Structures are given as C-alpha cells and as structure tokens.
Amino acid sequence: MHCRFITGLFLLLVLHVFGEDYERISIGILSVSQPQAIQVITEYGDYQLQVGGETKHTLKAGERISFVRYGKMVQVSIPGKVLGQYKEPRLITKNADGVFRIYVLRPNKNERVYDDDLYVSTTDSELKLVNRVDLEKYVAGVVEAESGKEKTLEFYKVQAIISRTYALSNLRKHWRDGFNLNDQVSSQVYHGKCRWEPQIIVATRITEGKVLVDSEMNLITAAFHSNSGGETIGSESVWSSPLPYLTPRADEFSMVGKHTTWQRTVSKEKWLGYLSDKYKLPIDDPAVLEMAQNYDQPSRDVFFIDPVFKIPLKDIRKDWQLKSTYFNVRPYSSDSLMIDGRGFGHGAGLSQEGAIRMGELGFTYKDILHFYYNDVHIIDLQALDFFRLE
C-alpha cells in the first residue's frame, strides 16, 4: 500500500503539471535562428488562426500564412492581406494528423516540419515559437534527432522510453519561458516531426506511455551519452549527488563504436601553464611535472593525477573541449603531448553506441535498459490511474 500511495502522488504530480491536457507538451523551437519573420505552410489538415480563443482565419492544407515581429506584437498576413497585429496568435488544428512547415525568413534561414499546433508571441528581441505537440509525436521526433536512421527496433524502443521519461521529469525546466522544454541539447534535441525512419514510429507506438522509475516510483534521471569508452561513470562524478541507478559499470558493448577512442595533440607549454595557472599545480616539482605529462587512467578517475590536487577531470574536459574525461596523457614530441581518449560524452547512464550494439546482438529493450540503469522499473503511465483512484 505504501508503494501505491507514492505512485498515486507521482501521477497526481504529472496531472498537475500538465493540466487537463496532460498528453501534450510545449516545446520552444527555433530560437537558435533568432526568428524575426516566418512563413508557415499548412501541409495536412485544416488550421485555424486563433487569438484569445476567437477564430480569425481558417487555412486549408497547402495555404500560407506569415508572422512578423512588429514591436511587441506579431503581424499576421496571408498572401495579399494583413490580418492584423496580435499579442499571441496561435495556429490550431482539430485534425489528429495536422502538420505544418515553418520557413524562417530572417535573419537566419531555417526550415522544419512539425506536428499539431504553433503558438507565436514575442520576446524583447525575436519571435517566440512554441510547438504544442502530442507527447508521443514529440518523443518520436526526439528519437529521430538523437539517434538517426537505420538502427534496430529494440534500440529505438530504448531511446523512446528514455526520451519520454526525460520529458515528463523535466516539464518545469522552462516554465518561466512559457514552455516545458526547448529543442536544443540542453533539453533534448528536437527537429520536429519524425519523417525519415518508420521504425521509430513503430517503436514509439509499442512503448507508448512507458517510463523508467526508481525503487520509490519516482521518474529517474534518464542520463545518456554517445559512448562510455568501456566503462560508465557514477552520477556523482558528473553532477552533485549520487543516484543509485547511475553507478559505474564495465561496458564491453561500447568497445566497437565509432566514438570508442579518440586522440588530441596539445601544446606542452599550454597544458602545463593551464594546470599551473588555474589549479596551482606545482610543476616545479619534478615528480609532479612527470605525472602531469604521463597520466594513465586504466579505469575512470574523477580527479586528474591525484585527488589531493583537486583538479576535476570534468573541468579539464570542458576547458579543453575534449570528448570525454576518460583519457591518458603522454609525451608526443619535444613541445607537444598526446591525449589518448576513450568514449564520447559525460559517461553516466546509457551509452548510445553500446545500446545500439546490444540491439544488434539480439538483446531486448528491457535487457538494455536494465544493463545501464540499476534497479529501475519500466511502468506504463496509464496503469497509474489504478493507484490514483485508490
């Protein structure tokens, strides 16, 4: 009964955050293009231009409409006619398969295709565009953007569950901006409608509503990265606190991926100067100087050389824009050092290339998820209605 009580509270939280229409999610889109003017083509389904709940115009499939920043307002036009200036115009479709295409006209051109609805408003410097989209359609779009084409069905199932879990556990990430998540790597990469890989649609439908929870029925932090280099790292080495389902583990499945190994040549003078200036590493000590130029990491460390010097590897990775914290350093020439690295990304949670390999070897999506996340449960959101009613 205790477990049911916790689960019921979890569901109530989800319903509270989403509101009545909790199957939809709001995504801030195309801000990297700094849009000042866009043109929208309604590709499938009828769309209504609504302002304050009132319909101002109806578009059939194939018709065009433009939105231009006009001070603090948005000027809306159709070919040959200005419809008006509005604060928050919306393109709404009643069609379950409504699709529209956006062309960013200025200043930075871009083109994307999206499902469902579009909300338009302004910030101090640009148009603010929000795609109000069905959660499962969003998940499919994220999987395609994050994973690409021609992977196994089991891997796409894995990525769908992870993406859905992340979305639901981060609904308030951008609530001050007027949406749930953005379309960038700081949330989840999202390029709009899933268009190029039918298997992703199949995987999303098969796993519809499925999420990952921990032993207390809380949505997990479904961290993932490109390649672990053969060993994942604990969450406390990446973020501030340990999570029982994100612990270090050997990962043989990541040893044949595209990003398993990498190399980088750096200036010996700049490397030693960096360590001395930023961390006060005593490189005038011959023993320390030797270690700074001959560093081996047979298994993942948290600090460079020795914890006593308090040099976090994650900071070195960031400052030097390295692919991972899993690297060795060795002399290369009289004035340079070679950094031999393994893996790509922060290293916590699921390795995408490892998961892809597991799928190729015949492992199921459940096998893959339980390999990378310790003591988690795959549950269906719809099943939680039972606990809510109790």
ABEGO torsion letter per residue (X at the ends): XAAAAAAAAAAAAAAAAAEABAABBBBBBGAAAGBABBBBBBABEBBBBBBGGBBABBBBBGBBBBBBBBEABBBBBBBGBBAEBBABBBBBBABAABBBBBBBAOABBBBBBBBEBBBBBBBAABBBBBBBBBAAAAAAAAAAAAAEBGBBAAAAAAAAAAAAAAAAAAAAAAAAAGBABBABAABBBBAEBBAABAAAAAAAAAABGBBBBBAAGBBBBBBBBABAGGBBBBAAAABABBBAABBBBBBAAAAABAAABBBBBBBAAAAAAAAAAAAGBBAABAAAAAAAABBBBABBBABBGBAAAGBBAAAAAAAAGBABABBBBBBABAABBBBBBBEBEAGBEBBAAAAAAAAAAGBBAAAAAAAABBGBBBBBAAAAAAAAAX
